[in-house]
């Protein structure tokens, strides 16, 4: 149990003034959370329909709500064609991501069967989420991480991002925390420095220089994490170490890696546009859509409809004591002023 978790438990147990609706916001990277559940939970209903992604997602969000005790929950999904805007910047972005199986279960006869099951569960999940006092955001051509990065900058008080994606660590500050559901830890500024050797303020620069093979974004040739920290100990300082400062230091250097970085300047500028979540590339019209969600929190809680869907889908004991689970996790969210 890290210090962030202890602080949250203390704040929940101690008598405090009632929270305003935007005082403690939980932002969920929803497709990340869903796919993680879909990949590991092999649950079928009595009709042999896969339900693991659906029920795993609901339980994961409930678990996070129980930990954070938020005044508001916003569930962010990748929009249709979510990589489109970034491919305008860099056409090779995520070009290495071919269609492949997520699981190796024999319940799926083919890759198409698995894809259909995933899609069907996500569509059905949205029906469940519309019954709850939570907000949903999904914007075409924009990835969830950009929306979440933008949201973090709009709320003035406490924010927790739930995701196993390390990209969000660049957002961590004295008011923004990242909860990793896989590691069951809250990433604070101190923990990021301890684990990665860089501060959250310089986490983006580390990624820009090293690249991201998962997204097919190249890094500087012959530059690894250890060499990076050795050559640029400034990344361990809280002051933001800018690209211009990196390049100026390299001009004074004599090693091949310094020249490699200078030669890589154009790509580094592209990497910043692709990776920067504190200043994400979101069109003004879409910012208006996000602001409308911020200004109009969902309070409607239709537990009866949720239970009806649950019974129709024959989810059985997937969620223990369903009525109590719904009340304990979502009732307060419907009341927050």
C-alpha positions in Angstrom: 0.0 0.0 0.0 1.7 3.2 -1.1 1.3 6.6 0.5 -1.3 7.8 -2.0 -3.6 5.0 -1.1 -3.2 5.7 2.6 -4.0 9.3 2.1 -7.2 8.4 0.2 -8.3 6.0 2.9 -7.7 8.7 5.5 -9.7 11.2 3.5 -12.6 8.8 3.1 -12.7 7.8 6.8 -12.2 11.3 8.2 -15.2 13.6 8.6 -14.9 16.2 5.8 -17.0 18.8 4.1 -19.2 17.4 1.4 -17.4 17.2 -2.0 -18.5 19.3 -4.9 -19.2 17.5 -8.2 -15.7 18.3 -9.6 -13.7 18.1 -6.4 -12.5 14.5 -6.9 -12.8 13.2 -10.4 -12.1 9.7 -11.6 -11.2 9.4 -15.3 -11.2 5.9 -16.8 -9.3 4.9 -19.9 -12.1 2.6 -20.8 -11.0 0.6 -23.8 -7.7 -0.1 -22.0 -9.7 -1.3 -19.0 -12.2 -3.3 -21.1 -9.6 -5.1 -23.3 -7.6 -6.1 -20.2 -10.7 -7.8 -18.8 -11.6 -9.3 -22.1 -8.2 -10.8 -22.5 -8.0 -12.5 -19.1 -11.6 -13.3 -18.0 -13.0 -16.4 -19.7 -16.6 -16.1 -18.5 -19.6 -17.4 -20.5 -23.3 -17.0 -19.7 -25.6 -20.1 -19.7 -26.1 -19.6 -23.5 -22.3 -19.8 -23.9 -22.1 -16.1 -24.9 -18.7 -14.5 -23.7 -19.3 -11.9 -21.0 -15.8 -11.5 -19.4 -15.0 -8.1 -20.9 -18.3 -6.7 -19.9 -18.4 -7.9 -16.3 -14.7 -7.5 -15.8 -14.9 -3.8 -16.8 -17.9 -3.1 -14.5 -16.1 -4.8 -11.5 -12.8 -2.9 -12.3 -14.6 0.5 -12.4 -16.4 -0.4 -9.2 -13.2 -1.4 -7.5 -11.6 1.9 -8.5 -14.6 3.9 -7.2 -14.4 2.0 -3.9 -10.7 3.1 -3.6 -10.9 6.7 -4.8 -14.4 7.6 -3.6 -14.8 10.1 -6.4 -17.4 12.9 -6.6 -17.6 12.3 -10.3 -16.7 9.5 -12.8 -16.0 10.1 -16.5 -15.5 7.1 -18.7 -13.5 7.9 -21.8 -13.5 5.6 -24.9 -11.4 5.8 -28.1 -13.5 7.3 -30.8 -14.1 5.8 -34.2 -10.9 6.0 -36.3 -9.2 7.2 -33.1 -5.7 7.3 -34.7 -6.8 9.4 -37.7 -5.7 12.8 -36.4 -2.3 11.5 -35.3 -1.8 9.8 -38.7 -2.2 13.2 -40.3 0.9 14.2 -38.3 2.8 11.0 -38.8 1.4 8.5 -41.3 3.3 5.6 -39.8 1.7 6.0 -36.4 0.5 2.6 -35.2 1.1 1.2 -38.7 2.7 -1.9 -37.0 -0.5 -2.9 -35.3 -1.9 -5.7 -37.5 -5.2 -7.4 -36.6 -4.4 -10.3 -34.3 -6.1 -12.5 -31.7 -6.3 -11.1 -28.2 -6.9 -14.5 -26.6 -6.1 -18.1 -27.4 -9.4 -19.6 -26.1 -11.0 -22.4 -28.0 -14.4 -20.8 -27.4 -13.6 -18.6 -30.4 -13.3 -20.6 -33.6 -11.7 -17.8 -35.5 -10.2 -14.3 -35.2 -13.5 -13.0 -36.6 -15.5 -14.7 -33.8 -13.3 -13.1 -31.2 -13.6 -9.6 -32.9 -17.4 -10.0 -33.0 -17.5 -11.0 -29.3 -15.4 -8.0 -28.3 -17.5 -5.6 -30.4 -20.8 -7.0 -29.1 -19.7 -6.7 -25.5 -18.5 -3.1 -25.9 -21.9 -2.2 -27.5 -23.8 -3.9 -24.7 -21.5 -2.3 -22.0 -22.6 1.1 -23.2 -26.2 0.2 -22.5 -25.3 -0.7 -18.9 -23.2 2.5 -18.4 -26.1 4.7 -19.6 -28.0 3.4 -16.5 -25.4 4.8 -14.1 -24.6 8.3 -12.9 -21.4 8.5 -14.8 -20.3 10.5 -17.9 -19.3 8.9 -21.2 -17.0 10.6 -23.8 -16.2 9.1 -27.2 -15.0 11.4 -30.0 -14.4 10.3 -33.5 -10.7 10.5 -34.7 -9.4 11.1 -31.2 -7.8 8.7 -28.8 -8.9 8.4 -25.2 -5.5 9.4 -23.8 -5.7 12.8 -25.6 -9.2 13.4 -24.2 -8.1 12.4 -20.7 -5.0 14.6 -20.9 -7.3 17.6 -21.9 -9.7 16.8 -19.1 -6.9 16.7 -16.5 -6.1 20.3 -17.4 -9.7 21.4 -17.0 -10.4 20.3 -13.5 -8.8 22.4 -10.7 -8.9 19.9 -7.9 -8.2 16.2 -7.4 -8.1 13.9 -10.4 -7.3 10.2 -10.7 -6.7 8.5 -14.0 -7.3 4.8 -14.1 -5.2 3.0 -16.8 -2.3 0.5 -17.1 -0.8 2.7 -19.9 2.4 4.4 -18.7 1.8 7.3 -21.1 -0.4 8.9 -18.5 2.5 9.3 -16.0 3.4 12.6 -17.7 0.2 14.0 -16.3 1.0 13.3 -12.7 1.2 16.4 -10.5 0.3 17.5 -7.0 -3.4 17.1 -7.9 -3.3 14.4 -10.6 -2.6 10.8 -9.8 -2.5 7.7 -12.0 -4.0 4.4 -10.7 -2.6 1.3 -12.3 -5.2 -1.5 -12.1 -2.6 -4.1 -13.0 -0.1 -3.1 -10.4 -2.7 -1.9 -7.9 -0.7 1.2 -7.1 -1.2 5.0 -7.3 1.5 6.7 -9.2 2.6 9.9 -7.5 5.5 12.3 -8.4 7.8 10.6 -6.0 7.0 7.1 -7.2 7.6 8.0 -10.8 11.0 9.4 -10.0 11.9 6.3 -7.9 10.7 3.8 -10.6 11.8 5.5 -13.8 14.6 7.9 -12.7 12.7 10.9 -14.3 10.1 13.3 -12.9 6.6 13.4 -14.2 7.4 16.8 -15.7 10.1 15.2 -17.8 8.4 11.9 -18.5 7.3 13.2 -21.9 10.9 14.1 -22.9 12.0 10.6 -22.0 9.4 9.1 -24.3 10.2 11.5 -27.1 13.8 10.5 -27.1 13.3 6.7 -26.6 10.2 6.4 -28.9 7.4 3.9 -28.5 7.6 0.7 -30.4 4.0 -0.2 -29.5 2.8 2.9 -31.4 5.5 2.6 -34.1 7.0 5.9 -33.0 10.8 5.8 -33.5 13.4 6.9 -30.9 16.9 8.1 -31.2 19.3 5.5 -32.6 21.6 3.8 -30.0 19.9 5.5 -27.1 18.5 3.4 -24.3 17.1 4.2 -20.9 20.4 3.9 -19.0 22.3 6.0 -21.5 19.6 8.6 -21.5 19.7 9.1 -17.7 23.5 9.2 -17.7 23.7 11.8 -20.5 20.7 13.9 -19.2 20.5 13.8 -15.4 18.4 16.9 -15.7 15.4 14.7 -16.4 15.4 13.8 -12.7 14.8 17.4 -11.8 11.3 18.8 -11.4 12.0 21.7 -13.8 10.9 20.8 -17.4 13.9 20.0 -19.5 12.9 21.3 -23.0 13.8 19.9 -26.4 15.7 23.1 -27.1 17.8 22.6 -24.0 18.4 19.0 -25.0 19.7 20.1 -28.4 21.8 22.9 -27.0 23.5 20.4 -24.6 24.1 18.0 -27.5 25.8 20.7 -29.5 28.4 20.9 -26.7 28.8 17.1 -26.6 31.3 15.0 -28.5 29.7 11.5 -28.4 27.9 9.9 -31.3 24.6 9.8 -29.4 24.7 13.6 -29.2 25.0 13.9 -32.9 22.2 11.3 -33.3 19.9 13.4 -31.2 20.7 16.5 -33.3 20.1 14.7 -36.5 16.8 13.4 -35.1 15.4 16.9 -34.3 12.6 16.8 -36.8 11.3 13.4 -35.6 11.6 14.6 -32.0 9.3 17.5 -32.8 6.8 15.1 -34.3 7.1 12.8 -31.3 6.1 15.7 -29.1 3.0 16.3 -31.1 2.1 12.6 -31.0 2.9 12.0 -27.3 2.1 15.3 -25.4 -1.0 14.7 -23.2 -0.7 17.9 -21.3 -1.2 19.8 -24.6 -3.0 17.3 -26.8 -3.9 18.0 -30.4 -7.7 18.3 -30.2 -9.7 20.4 -32.7 -11.6 23.4 -31.2 -15.0 21.9 -32.1 -14.2 18.8 -30.2 -13.0 20.8 -27.2 -16.5 22.3 -27.1 -18.0 18.8 -27.0 -15.8 17.9 -24.1 -16.6 21.1 -22.3 -20.3 20.4 -22.6 -19.7 17.1 -20.7 -17.7 18.9 -18.0 -20.5 21.4 -17.5 -23.4 18.9 -17.5 -22.6 16.0 -15.2 -24.9 13.0 -15.5 -26.8 12.3 -12.3 -29.5 9.9 -13.5 -29.3 6.5 -11.8 -31.6 3.8 -13.2 -30.7 0.8 -11.2 -33.8 -1.0 -12.2 -32.9 -0.9 -15.9 -29.4 -2.0 -15.0 -30.7 -5.0 -13.2 -33.1 -5.8 -16.1 -30.2 -5.8 -18.6 -28.2 -7.9 -16.2 -30.9 -10.5 -15.9 -31.6 -10.5 -19.7 -27.9 -11.2 -20.3 -28.0 -14.0 -17.7 -24.9 -12.7 -15.9 -25.7 -14.7 -12.8 -23.2 -14.3 -10.0 -20.7 -12.3 -12.1 -21.3 -9.4 -9.7 -22.0 -10.6 -6.1 -25.0 -9.1 -4.4 -25.8 -6.9 -7.4 -28.3 -4.5 -5.7 -25.9 -3.7 -2.9 -23.0 -3.3 -5.4 -25.0 -0.8 -7.3 -26.0 1.2 -4.3 -22.6 1.2 -2.6 -20.7 2.3 -5.7 -23.1 4.6 -7.5 -25.7 6.0 -5.1 -23.5 8.8 -3.8 -22.5 9.8 -7.3 -26.1 10.5 -8.1 -26.3 12.9 -5.2 -23.1 14.9 -5.5 -23.8 18.7 -5.8 
